[in-house]
Amino acid sequence: MITMSVLSPLLLAATLAAHDGVQPDTAALRGARQPATSVNGAVVFAHDGQLYLQRSIGTEAVRITSGSAWHRDPTFTTDGRAIVFASDSLGNYDLWQMPVNTTAAGSASVQIGAITRLTSSAAHETSPSVGPDARVAFVRGSGGATRVWMRNADGTERRLSATEQTERAPRLSPDGKRIAFIVINEAGRRVLVRSVENGTSPTVNTTASSDATVESLDWSPDGRLAVSTRSGVYALATDGSFSALVSKTHGDVDWSADGLFIMIAEYSEVVVGYNGDPDRGLDRTAVERFSGATAASTKGDAMVRVLAPAAPDAGRTAAVTSLPDGRAVRNAAAFDRLWERLARTYFSGADAAARRAQWDAVRTTQRPRALAAANDSALQQVLYDTQQARPPLRADATGRAAVSSAHPVATEAGLEVMRRGGNVIDAAVAVSFALGVVEPDASGIAGYGEMVIALKGRATPTVIEFMSRVPEEGGLNNTSLLVNGRYPSDGPVLVNVPGTVAGMYTAWQKYGSKKVPWADLLAPAIRAARNGYEVSQGLATTLATEREHYAKYEGSRALFFRNGQPMVAGDTLKNPDLAWVLEQIAAKGADGFYKGEVATKWVADLRGKGNAMKLSDLARYFAPERESISGTYRNYTIYSSAPPVSGGAELVARLNLLEQSPAPSRTGKRYTDDPASLHAALSAWFLVPSSRNRIADPAMWPIDVAPIVDKDTARLRWRCFDANKALTPASVRGDTLPCLPKATPAAVPTKPADATDVAAANATAAESPCGDEHAAEMTVCHAAGTTSFAVADNEGNAVSVTQTLGTWGGNFYVTPGLGFLSNDKLTSYGTDPTQYGSRLPFARHGSTLAPTIAYKNGKPFFAVGAAGNAWITSAVYQTLLGALDYNLGPQAALELPRYLPGGGFGGAPGAAAGTPVPYTLQLEDGFSPTVIARLRALGYDINFVSLPGELREGYGAAVRIDGKVVTAGADPRRTGAAGAITGAITGTKK
């Protein structure tokens, strides 16, 4: 064990008083977390990364940690003489033990001793719980790979069980013989209670609660459990025989040692699920909550205690109301955390030395301002100014041609082809196949997508559409595809006829230069598959998050697991099976995939496991060329994705609406600084007409985009805009606009709201738990996985592509010997044959993909695409605004903080009947405090989805063409890489 000497900055002194020479900050307490009470009645809790100790409820809190490290999960030993907690002082979270004396004479101080390090593995260790025999139960790992471990008094450690499942929040019973913890798997969340196994003693598992929203738990002295769920806090028996509502709020819970009270540290933040954002070892709960209108939450979260069990919220009293900290100490910790997080996450690589030096200079100028901030509002402004002064998080690339993609191997593949004289189409083909190798969870040869192509000499761009199709025998009359009325959660049944290979081959046949042979376009991808590539943080996160689904299948385990464990970032992944498949495509074109040996092996395997696909389905697949959806925005012309995809039409509609407001560039501010322009952009988002029963497969349904993209529609619907009030879901419902004045002429499709509209909207939301792009019959909701890239040259040629498997990991199934994952898009159709987008034979499915090219003065100016399910269209929209309204280059436009508008129906929680639900905004960090305060005043409900300084959601790719100069951006949200051609071509001719 390691003593305190290695962590001298962790503590203030051996004995801490309530003051440290700085005037105490007595602002109302917000955001306390993880309370624990001792047998002596003392209380310890975490707040903004520091630990605080009260001798008893109502006494003054004393801070017992300091510095920029984040300290969390405090708990007392059973005798109350020590606190065990987690801290990232040495990088990863480790467990530490701190002796405390809360019974010493003198009410103004607490005695503490030298701390001891309990764990030291390379993984995170959090959530300790201490038994009477000094054993400690804790969680080791992060993301989906968290497992419960036991540490014995002698320092030896062991896994609690051998079951591979996500495990969280372990709590040892008062007698130390049982343990309760949360299990997360395909079936949802549940609280499991089992004996703490010793030697050969039996283990009995009991499900105490199967509430899918369970978040926190603790034991009572007599062996009951307090369980916090999104619907409230409950006391229940461990065998599930009874439960009683204790509080209608929810949060971190602690049951007092005397059994009379339950402490609740309330919180209202929404946890955002995995969406392709890499696990970079960041603890996203480590967020300062501050106070006032710009706080992380405005719900009035407090730390309270209630009688247990009794009538709900009986005896509710505040447990702590203020903190005694010195302002400068808290300010320093908040600033240093922000600076160190960005330094570690974005400026630590060998290629970031110059940008790191700039970041060092920012610290020199901004840290004194942070220490001098007089209150939370002033501090938040300094933190925002600090981020505004930072250098770019990634480097862009400029030359005569450029590539922006999600992976450096793919970007280099495109550059390699262009160095040999290939054009942007050739490069796009190379990038597409390379991404399918190095980002196998996001896209691949068994996926689908769309490509927007702008070529010199063509008046307008064209679209190559390669969306997936329903097999001939996969229609609604094939009831064998569902089990008990539900689709499987993964596996071979879900695969639709894919389009990526046909799309790339068609694009090359029609528009490729032919200077570089087809086979050579696939050479970089084949090389990466055969020789191996480094597993990225993104792929490693997908494997860990979706481990349960990959682990079901032999081919998937063989490809992505080593020694029974998912591969991790930095591992080398070789895929000779995929290299062989790509060689067949290289030699035979699209027929190498849709016909011949590959097709025969694949269809035999899938069909033998319940899929409806036949060889004829593959052989008849084709990638049609379609007319792009177009519109104008201010001085630009926008060309985007075509039906059956709705993303392009909805993008044009939003820009039509936003065009009704003054150009933001007149204010000289970006939307992150200007609440008026952001409110207008949000209103434009919400006012877009519905695409339901208007956009689907053009070969099977009549397409009607006019009501969506018409300028007159935009002008009429913009009459709902109120500069001083946010729209609500109740006021905007597709074509139903209760917000319009009653005298509105019926020039475009609108109708008054009625009870039927509301009921239908509620029914739609209830029937689509996995979102609009998935059927109501889904068993499990997976995050949608996608990638996008852009290529352009200085001759007036540009390409934007978005391609995907559907979810992150597609169907999670790899046919042995073939080496690729497949799409899961059979789930993306409706089951009503009279409605657009139903699962009919040969139907192509819909999507919100939005690869886009903006023209300026009749020439390609900005190519952009994005990934991330619901974030796709928002990321494209916001990146375009950065380029078109604020004249940002692609790097700065990609690094603009994202926002995702959302909403719901029904009454506001806890409000009177009829109170409209506000629209919810998910925001990345990086918006000014003034903007946040104004948005809340307008009526928006805000949830933050990233840590301070972190860019997390909605990966994008972008290239800008300025005359003879082409610049590509690299999105830091994934392994984004920009590259450019600056020298002469070598050229080869066929």
KOLDO-351155 format. One record per residue (C-alpha): x negated, y negated, z. Coordinates in steps of 0.1 Angstrom, whole numbers, plus 5000, padded with zeros to 4 digits. Layout:
// residues N
XYZ...
***
This chain:
// residues 990
500050005000498949654993499149375018500149015016496748895005497448964969500548754969499648454990501948224970504948434977505548305013505447965028503848055061503948325088506748125106509047925084510947615097513947475080511947175067508747145047508146775048510646695020514146555026516546855026519046894998522446935013524446964981527247224982525847574976526647734943525448074929524348274960523848634950523148974966524048925003523049175030523749175067521649335094522649535124521849215144524249005124521548825103522248755067519848745038520748645002519248524970519748194954517948064922515248324926514448254962515448444994517148285023517748415058520448315083520148435119523948475118526948345098527247965102523647905112521147715090519647905061515847935060513947995028511548285032509948294996508548034973506847994939508048044903508448424907512048554908512948734940516148934941518149224956517249174994518449435018517649505055516149815069518649995092517049845124517249495110513449445115512449415078513749305045513049515013513449314980512349304944510049044930508348984896505348804912502949044895504749054861507249344864509649374892508249574922509649644956508249464986508849485024508849185046508949215085511348975101512348875136515748715138516148755175513248545187513848245208514447915190517247875166515447665140512847925129512648285118509448485123508148695094505048905090502749015062504549175033503749515018504049634982506149954981506150034943503649964915504650144883504649984849508449984849510849744867511949844902515049674916518149734937516649884969518750054996517050175028518050475049517550535086514550765079512850475059513550635026514350384999516750444970516050214940516550164903513550214880513650094843515549844823518449814799520050154793517050344807517650264844517550564867517950604904514750704923513950784959510850674977510050875009508550725040505150865030505250674997505950974974508650924948511151134928514051104905517351154922518651374894517551504861520751384843519951144815522450864820522250494829522350454866522650134887523249984921522350284944523450254980522550495008525250585033524650465069523550815080521250845049522751175038524751055008524250804981526650614959525650454926527150344893526950564862527350424827527850654798530050704767533150744789532650414806531550324842532250514874530950524909529350864917528850984953526451274960524351414987520751304989519051624979516351765001514552074991517152334984520152165000523252164977524251864957527851774953529051494930532251304936533751034914534850764939536050514912536350524875537150164870535250074837534449724851532749824884529749604891528749624928529249844959528349904995529150135024531150075055529750205088532450485088531750605053534150415031533050205001533549844990533649834952533649514932535349524898536449254874539949274889538849234925537149394955538549724968537949934999538250304990537650655002534650834986536951114974539250864957542250944979543050584987542050224978543049884991542649544975540349334998539949034975541148904942537748764935534648964926530948954930528049114949529449284980528049375015530049555043528949425077527349665102530249625126532749715099534849405104533949195073533049225037530648955023531248864987528848654967531148544939530148504903532048454871529348474844530248704815527648984807527048994770526449344755523649454733523649284699520249364684518549124708515249294718514549384754511549174761511449254798513448944806515848954836518848774822520348744857517348514866519148194858519247884879522947794885522547434895525647224903528046984886529646984851526447134835526247424859526147784846529647824860532347584870534447844887533447734922531548054929530848074966529548324992532448415014533448685039536848845043538449085068538049445058540349595050543349365054545649175032543749045001541448765010542548765047540348565069538348425040535648185052532548035037529448215047527047935037527647595024524247435018520547495015517747325034515247335006512947044997513946904963510446914949509947274958513047384940512247164910508747304907510047664907512647594880510147414858507447674862509847964854510947794822507347714811505948054820508848244804508248064770504548104773504848474779507648544754506648324724503148184729501048474741500048634707496748594690498548404662500048154686496847994700497447654685501147644696500147764731497747464734500647234724502847404751500147354777500146984768503946974773503547114808501046834816503446564807506746714818506046884851505546564871508946444858510546764870509046744905510346384908513946464897516246344924519046594918520246894897521446674868518146494866516246824867518346974839517646674817513946724823514147094815516047004783513546744773510746994779512347234754512846954729509146884731508047244726506247354694508047604670508447954685507248114653505147994624506847924590505147994557504847764526503747834490505047874455507248174466508248284501510048564520511948554553512848884569513249054602509949244602506449164590506049504572509149414551508049054544504649174533506349434510508049144492504848944490502949244476505349274447505348904439501548894439501649154411503948934390507349054402510248814405512548744434514749044425511749274425510649134459514149174473514249544463510949604480512049414512515349604513513749954512510949854536513549724562515350054559512150224571510949984599514449884611516150224607518750124633519849814614520049914578518850184554519550384522522850514536524150164544525849884525525849504520525849224494523249034475523648674463521448594433520448254419518448264387516847994366519047934335522248054352524747784360525947964391524848254413526148604410526848874436525849234436528349404459527349734474529949794502530750154512533750344500536150594514535550954500538251084478539351324505538951064533542250894530544950864557546451204548543251374561544151414597541151624605538951314606540551224640540651424672543651354694544251044673540750904678537650884657534551054671532250814689529350894665528251174641528651304606532351254603532150874603529950834571531350644542529950674507526950424509525950154485522550014493520550224468522950164440523049794449519249754447518949964415521749774398520149434407516749554394518249694362520049374354517749104368514349264377511249134359510149484348506649364352506349584383507649944378510650054398508550314416506050044427508849854444509450144468505750204474505449984505508450154521507050504512503650404527505250284559507350594563504450834556501650664574503750534602504650194617504750034651508050064669509349714675510949584706514249574688514249944677513050044711515949864727518450024704517050374712517150304749520650144748522250414727520150704740523150914748524350904712521050974695520251264720523251464708521651544674518651754666517551544636517851224656515951354685513151484663512751144646513150904675512351094707508951214721508851464750512551424755512351044758513250764733510150604717509150274731507749954717504250004705504650374696503850484661506750634642506050844612508850964590507651204563511151324556512350974546509150924526510151234505513651094500512250764489509950934465512951094448514550754444511250614432511050874405514650894394516250564403519650564420520150924407517451034431519850954459523351004445522551314425520151604428518351764457518851474482522551454475523051824477521251864511523051564526526551644514526252004524525251904559527851634564530751824548529852124569530251914600533651774591532951474568535151444537532451344513531851544481528951534456531451374432531951084456528251014456527951064418530750814410529550534433528650214416527649864427529849604409528749254400531148994414531748614412530548444444532848244466531947884461532847534475531247194480530047044512529146674512526346664485525847034482527447334465527747654485527748004470528448294493529648654496532548784476535549014484535949264498533849064522535548774539532548594553531948384523535448254520535648174557532247994556533447774527536747704546534847594577532647354557535747214539537247144573534046994588533646774558536746584570534646444599531846184595528446334585526546394618523246264602524645914607524345954645520646054642521346354666521646724661524746914674522647014705522546644715525746504700529046634716531146464690529646644660529546974679533246944689534046874652532047184641533847394667537247264657536447344620535647694631538947744648541147594621540147834593543148004579543448374584542048614558544348904568546249054539544448814515540948974512540149334507538849564479539649374447540149704429542949804452544649484464545349144448542948894463544148544473541348314486542947994475544847924508541547974526539047774505541447504491540447144500544047044505544447314530541447174549542846824549546146934562544847164589542346894600545246694612545146924643541746784652541746574684538446404692539346414729540746754733539747114725542047334705543447644722544247994709547947914715547747604692545947784664547048124652545948204617548448044594550547944624549647594635551747474664549247184667550447024635552946734637556446844631556746644600554046834582554946904546554947264535552147214510550147504522551047824541551947724576554747814598555947734633554947954662557548174677557748464702557148714674553948544664552648554700553648914705552049014672548848834682548749004715549449344700546649294675544149204702545349504723545049744693541549634683539249694713536149694691536949384670538449314636535949524616536949844634540050054636542250074666541450444668537850384679536750594709533650394718532750034709529149994697527349674689527249604651523749624637522749434606519649274590519248994565516548844543515948574518513448534489512848234467510248084443509547744429510947824395514547794406515148164416516548274450518048574466519948624499520848974511522649104541522549484545523549714574524650044587527649904606526649954642523149944658522150304648525050354624526450694631523350794652523051114632520051224611520451514588517451744595514851714567516151374553514951124579517650854577520650734597523950664580526750414581529850464603532250264582535050524580536250344612536550004595539950064579543550024590545950304593549050134578549050224541551149914533548549674547545349534531542249724540543850054549541950384546542850484511540650704488537850504471538650174490535749954499535849814534535849454545533249264565532148924576528748944559527748594546524548584525524548234511522648004488523247624489522547414458521447054457521546854424522447174405519447384418518947634446517947454478518547674508518948054510520248194543521648504558522248644593522948954614524649024646528349124642530448824652527348614653526748654615529048384603528248154632524548184626524848114589527147824596524847664622521647724602523247564572524347264593520747234604519447224568522247024552523346784578520146734598517646794570515747054590513247294575514047664577512047724609513747434628517147534615516747894626515547784660518647564666520447714696523447924685527047904697529748164692533348044694535848294708539148304725542148504736545848504742548048504773547948284804544848144820543648364849545148234882547047954865550747884863552748074837552447904803549047754810547147784777543847984777540947764766538647874738535548044752532147944739529148174742526047944741522348004739520347784762519147454746522147224745521746894763523346854798525446574783526846804756527747074781529546834804531446684775532547024761533947124795535746794798537246854764538647184777536147454765535247754787531547804785529448114790525648114786524148424769520448354772517848254798516547894798514347864768515348194752516848234717518748564717521848604695522448594658519148664640518848474607516648454576516148134557514147984528514047624515513047514481511747154478510647114442507547324437507147394474508947694490509047744528510248044547511248054584510748334609513548384635512148454669515348634680513848954665510549044649511148784623508348714599507748454572505348484544504448294512502448334480499848054476497448204450497748314414499448634404497648934392500449054369501149394354503349474325505449774318
***
